[in-house]
Every structure is written in C-alpha cells, then in structure tokens.
C-alpha cells in the first residue's frame, strides 16, 4: 500500500484549481462529442443504410483539421488559450443545437448533417490545439508528467462512458434528439467551467507569443520547429506510422462476426477493452511516473503495441483477444504519455500552439487513415493477414526509427527534457540538439 506522501504525489496535479476546472470541462466536452458521434452514426446509417456513409462521417470531420492546422495553431499562440477554448465549447453547443433542430424536424437530407459535421470538424481543429497547449500553463513543470497522466485518464474515461451513455439515451428515447439536447447542455456546463480557469504558470511574453501578422513564417513555424527538433519529429512520426499500420481496431466488427463468432455484446467488449487498458495504465503512471530513459521506453512500448496487434490478429479465442486488446491499450498509453510529455516539455510555450497543431495532424492522420489503411489491406489480403502484416509493419518501423533518430533512442528521463530558447521572432530554436546534455 503506497505511503500517504506517495498517494499525494500521485494526485499532485489536482492541487492546482485551474487544472481541476480544465479536467471537468474536458471530460464533459469529450463525453458530449462521443455521445454525439454515437447518435450521428446510428442516424446516418438509418437514413442511408450504406456503410460508406459512416466512413464519410469521420472524413468530413477530419478534413477541416488538415486544412486549418496552421490557422488553429497560430490562434492558440496569438490569443489567450482559455478564450480560444471558450469559443470552441460554445461552438460545440451551437453544432449540437443544429443537429437537434435537424432531428426534431425529421430532416432526412444527409447533406445537411454533413454540413454540421464539417462545422464540428472546424471547432475540433481549434479545440484540440488549444486544449493541449494550455495544459503546461495550469501546473508547474515538476507536476507536468502527473498532469499528462491524469489528462489521459480523463480522456479515456470520457471515451468509455460517453458512447455508452449516448447509446442508452438513444435507445430509451428511440431517436437522436435527446442525445443532442443532453450534449448541448453538457457543452454549456463545460463552457461555464472554462470561464473560471485562470492559468498561473509560464505566462507568455506578448512580444514573442502574439505575432500581430499572420505571415507564412509565423503560421508554419510549428512545422519548421518540429523539422529542426529531431527528438520531437521522431516521437510524433513514430506514432503516426506505428498506429497507421497497426490499426486493428477498425476491423473489430469483422472479427466479432466472422472470426470470433460473437454478437454485438462481444463487439462492445472488444471496443471497450483498449480503453480499459489505457485508463488503468494512465492511473498507474500517475501514481508511479516513469523515471528511466524515456526514448527506449517509448520504443519498447510501441514494439509491445505491434506484438499485441499480431497476437490479436492470430487469436481465435474471445478471451485471448480481449486480453490482447487490454494490453494493447496499456502499451499505447505508455507511448501516448511519453510522447505528450516529451513534446510539450521540449517545446517553448510561445511555440506550443503551432507545434500542437502539427502534432494533432499526425495523430489524426494515424487514427483516421489507419482505419482506411486497415480496410484497404483487409480487402486486398483478407482480415487476419491485414492485421498481422500491420503488426509486423509496426515492428519494422520501430527498427527504422531507432536507427534514423538517435536523438530519440538516447533521450533521457522526462524530467531532463528542456525546451530551447527562441529568438525574438519566436520561430527559430537556438538549441536544436533535442537531447539534454
């Protein structure tokens, strides 16, 4: 049993009121968007009866992020991030209200729903960048790894509870209107919580952090910074290609029906399993933070992700498959926490919005296009070979990245990572090594 001092250290981030308010708001808004996603999926499929339209639901929300990442990152660096979040939460509420109106009026024009989803994608683009870049302003640097772990836990809890609650409400109300109405109210509560957040740490100097002109150099400074900072480039590109290849979760419906011969309840268990593993690992790392070399740990965690993907792909037992998915989620959470902590600590606060915008593109590409890649390879080679080849491909990527990015391979403890000083333009790193001396 951990000593009282250890238990307090495991909850260190919650000693800062701004962090607590942010977590409340974030949990609520993530749960609301997950509820909305379940309702939209059912609604769209009931209207068209075409699985392709479900793929388009994700695509129309993903494309705005690709197109707007330079602008969203610039906004998070130029304006107060709490204000950006407030506008985004209000935008979520408006989008949920529009979906409620379409459902209430029984409008079956799928185009109208897609238009609202595009607006949701725009809001999500700005929200994702501001949400990630504000975190270091809410806790001191010594508590930041703990804050990242709890931040991940909050997200995973919302992604587990949100869809379940949304599905129950949809079934009870026999339609999406109640789901959209509740999501709208939740967004308003999140907005109120955000109003009370007062960032206290690392206040950004205005002459560096608030470029007054949206020049090409300012807007794309995040891309330039990541390219020069090989430690960050290696970490986020590793996640991109590993998850892109190892996206077995996209094929869970096929495994449930054709391979494991289970019903919807089994599919539900499999969809929940990675989140359960990720949540448990996030809580564990919050109380027992990683203290060794972060680079090798990241590489081994992603390697574990690849191996567990192969095990899941070859399994013919629901029990073994569930265990593999739980451990897969836990391995992924280790890499998520290391990458998020490393990227944030190695990035100056005045650059963080633009860097986080690029990072979100990498993450979004790996998730959305990973599903697409899994579907295409399953169509070409079959479901099991597609998953196994994806896991093998992940292991190949690990070997290549360990060779291509020695900065990542030699990265020390997270507590040793430091951001470089910037020139007065806020765009050029003075120290490009990426590895603490």
N, C-alpha and C positions, 0 to 999 in steps of 0.2 A: 504494500500500500504506500503511495507516494507521500512524502512528508508534506506538511502544510505549506512550507515555503515553495516546494516543487509545484504543488497544486496552484498556488497563487501565480507562479511564473508561467504556468500553462495557460492562465487566463489574463496575462499581463495586458493584452491589447484592450480588454474590456474595462480597464481602469481609466480609459480616456473617453469622456462622454460623446465627443464628436464621432468616434469610431462606432460606438454603440448605436447612435442615431442613424449613421450611414448603413450599418448592417440591418437595422429594422427596415429602412427604406428599400434597401437592395433585395432583401428577402421577399418583401411584398411585391415589388415590381417584377422580379423574376417569376414568382408564383403566378402573378396575374398574366404574364405573357405565355407561360406554359399552359395555363387554363385556356387562354385564347387559342393557342396552337392546336390543342385537342379539339376544341369546338369547331374551328375552321376546317380542320381535316375531315371531321365527320360531315360537316355541312357541305363542303365541296364535293365529297365523294357521293353523298346522297343526291346531289344535283346532277352530276355528270356520269357517275358510275365508271369513271376511267382512272386507273392508277396513275397515268401520265400527269393528270392534273394535280395529284398530290406532290409530284416532283416539282411542278411549276410553282406550287405554293412556297416551297423553300427557295426556289431560284429567284422569284421576284422580290423576296426579302433580302437575298444575298447580294444581288447586283448593285443596289444603291451603295452598299458598303464599299464595293470595289471602286465605284465611280467617285465617291465622296471622301475617301480616306484622307487625301491631302487637306481638304477643307475642314473636316472634323478634327483632325489633329491640330491644325492651326488654331481653330476656335478654342480648343482646350488649353492651349498655351497663351493665347491672347487675352481671353476673358476669364473671370473668376469661375473656377470649375464647379463650385456649388451652384452658381446661377445657370450654367450650362445643363447640369443635372436637373434642376428645377424645370427648365423649359422642356427638357426631354420627357420628364414624368407627366407634365401637363399634356405634351404631345401624345403620349401613350393613352391618356384618358380620352382625348379627342378621337383617336383612332378606334378605341373600344366603343365609344359612343356612336361612331359612324357604322360600325359592324352591328351594333344593337339596332340602329334605325333600319338597316337593310334587312335584318332578321325579322324585326317586328312588322315591317311592311310586306314580308314574304316575297322580297325581290329575288328572283332566281337567276338574274343575269350574272354569270360568273365573272364577267369583265369588271363589274362594279366592286366585287370582293377583291379582285386582283389589284385594283387601283388603291384600295385602302391598305392592302398588304405592302404595296410599294411605299406608301407613306410610313407604314410601320418600319420598313427597312431603312428609310431615311432617319427616322427617330433613333433606331437601334444603332446606326452608324455613329451618331454623335454621343449617344448614351454610353456605348461600350468604351469609347476613348476617354471620356471624362470620368467614368466610373473607375477605371483602372488607374488613371493618372492622379486622381485626388487622394488615393489611399496613403501615400507617404506623407501627406500633409496632416494626417489625422493622428499619427502616433510617432513617437521619437524613433530614431534609427535602431536603437537597441531592441525595440519591441516589434520591428517591422516583420521579421520572419514569422513571429507568432501571429501578427495581424494577417499575413498572407494565408497561413494555415486556416485560421478561423474564417477568413473571407471565402476560401474554397469550400469550407464546410457549410457555410450559409448558402452558397450557390447550389451545392449538391442537395441539401435538404429541400430547397425550393423546387429543384427539378424533379425530386421524388414525390413531394406532396402536391405540387401544383397540378400535374396531369391527372393524378388520382382523384383529387377533389373536383377538377373540371369535368372528368368523365362521370362522376357520381351525380353532379348537378345537372349535366346534360341529360342523363338517363331519367332522373326524377322529374325534371321539367319537360322532358320529351321535346327538346329543341335547344338551340344555342342562345336564345335571348337572355335567359337567366345567367348563363356563364358570362356573357359580355357585360351585363349590368353589374355583376359582382366584381368583375375585373376592373371596370371603370371606377367603382367605389374604392377598391384597393389602391388603384393608381393615385387617387386623390389623397388617401391617407399617407402614402409614400411621399407625396409632394409636401404635405404638412410637416412630416418628419425631416425632410431635406431642408426646409426653411430654418430649422433650429440648429443645423450643423454650422459650427464655427471652426474652420481649420486653424490650427495653432502652431504648426511646425513648418519650417522651411518656407517662409513667406518669400515669394519670388520678387526679385528686384524688377521694377517696372521697365527700366531702360533696356533690360535684356530679354525679359519674358513676354513683353507685349509689343511685338513688331507692329508698327502702325500701318504698314502697307503689305498687302497680300502678294508679294513678289514671288516669282518662281523659286528663287533661292530659299525664301522663308518657308514656303508651303512644302517643298520637297526636302527640307533639311533633315527630316526623320530618315528618309531613305539614304541620304548621304552619310548620316551619322552611323547608321547600322552597318553600311558597307565598310566604313573605316574601322568600326569596332568589331573585330573578328570574333570576340567572345560572344557578343550578342547575336551576331549573324549566325554563328554555328549553333547556338542554342535554339533559336526560333526556327531555323531552316531544318534542323534535326526533327523537331516536332512536325513540321509541315510534311516532310517526305515519309516519316515513320507512320503517322496517322493516315496519310493519303493511301499508303499501301496496305495498312493493317485495319481497314475499316470493316471488320466482320459484323459489327452491329447492324449495318444496313441490310444484311441478309438474314436477320433473325426470323422474320416471318417464314422464309423458305425452310430454314432449319426446323422451326416448330412444326410445320405441316408435313414436309416431305422426308425429313431425315430423323428427327427425334419422335415423330408421330405423337405429338401432344396437341392440345387445344389452345384456345385463346388464353386460358389461365397460365399455361406453360410459357406462352409468348410474353405475358405480362411479367412473370417471374424473371425471365431472361432479360427483359428490358430494364428491370429494376436492379438486377444483380450488379452491374458495373457501378451504378450509383451508390449502392450499399458499400461495396468495397472501397470506393473513393472516399465516402464520408468517414468510414472507420479509420482509414489511413490518415485523413486530414486531422481528425481529432487526436490520433496518436502523435502525429508530428507537432501538433500544437502544444502538447504536454512534454514531448521528448523531441525537441528540434534536432535536425541534422547538424552534426558538429564536425564531420570529416570533410574530405575534399569533395567539393560539390560537382566538379566536372566528371570524374569517374563514376560517382554515384548516379548522375544523370544518364550517362551512357549505359550503365548496368540496368537502370530502371526501364529504359526504353528497350533494351535487349530482352528483359523479362516480359515486356508487353508483346514483343514478337514471338517469343517461345509459347506464351499462353494463347496467343492467337492460333498458332499451329495446333496446340492441344485441343482447343475448342473445335477447330476445323475438322479434326480427325475423330472426335468423340461421337459415340452413338448412344450415350447414356445421358439422360437429362440431369442427373445428379452431378456427374463429372463436368458437364457443360456449365452448370450453374457455378460450381467451384472455380472453374477456369475463368468465368466472367467476373466473379467477385475479385479474384486475384488480379485479373487484368485491369479492373478499375482501380485497385490499390496501387499497382505499378504505375499506371498512368498518373495518378495523383501525386506520387513522388516526383515524377518528372515535371508535372504542372507547377508544383510548389517551388522546386529548384529553379525552373526557367523563369517563373514570375518574379521571384525574389532577386535572382541574379540580374535579370533585365532591368528591373526597376532601380536596384542599387547601383548598377553600372551606368545609369543614365542620369545626367543632371536634371534637376527639377524643371528648369526652364525649357528643356527639350522633351520632357516626358510625354506630353500630349501627342506630339508628332510621331515619336517613336512608338507609343502605344497604338496609334492608328495603323502604322505599318504592321505591328505585331498582330493586331486583330485581323488584318487581311491574311496573314499566314495561317492563323488559327481557323478563320472562316473557310479558307481555301481547302485546308486539310479535312475539315469536317464535311462540308457540302460536296466538294469534288471527290473526297474519299468515298462517299456514298455512291456517287456517279461511277467512279472507277470500279468499285466492287460490283455494281450492277452490270457494267460492260464486260468485265472479265468473267463473271458468272455466266453471262450469255454466251461468251466465246468458248470457255473451257469447262463449264459446269460449276456448281456452287462450292463443293468441297475443294476442288483444285484451286479455285479462285481465292478462298480463304487461306489455304496452306501456302500458296505462292505469295500472298500478301505478307504472311508472317515471315517467310524466308526473305522476301524483299526488304523487310524491316531490319533483319539481321545484317543483310548486305550493306544497307545504309549506315548502320552503326559502325561497321568496319571502315567504310569510306570516310565517315565524318571524323572518326578518331585519328585518321591519317591526315585529312585535309585541314583540320582545325586543331593544331597542337595547343592553342590557347584554351580551348575547351577541355582538352584532355588533362591539362596541367592546372586548371582552375582550383584554387584552394577553398577553404571554408567560406561560407556565405558571409560571415562576419568580417572577412578580409576584403570583400569586393568594395571598390570605391569608384565613384563617378569622376571623370576627368574634369578639369577646369575648362571653361569655354572662353573664347574671345568675346569681345563686347558685342559682336553681332549675334551671339547665341547660337551659332551654327557650326563652328569649327572646333572640334576637340583638340586640345593641346596634347593630351596623352592618348595615344592610340594603341597602346600595347594590349589592354584588355586583361592583363594578368597582374595581380598585385605583386609588388616587389618584396 
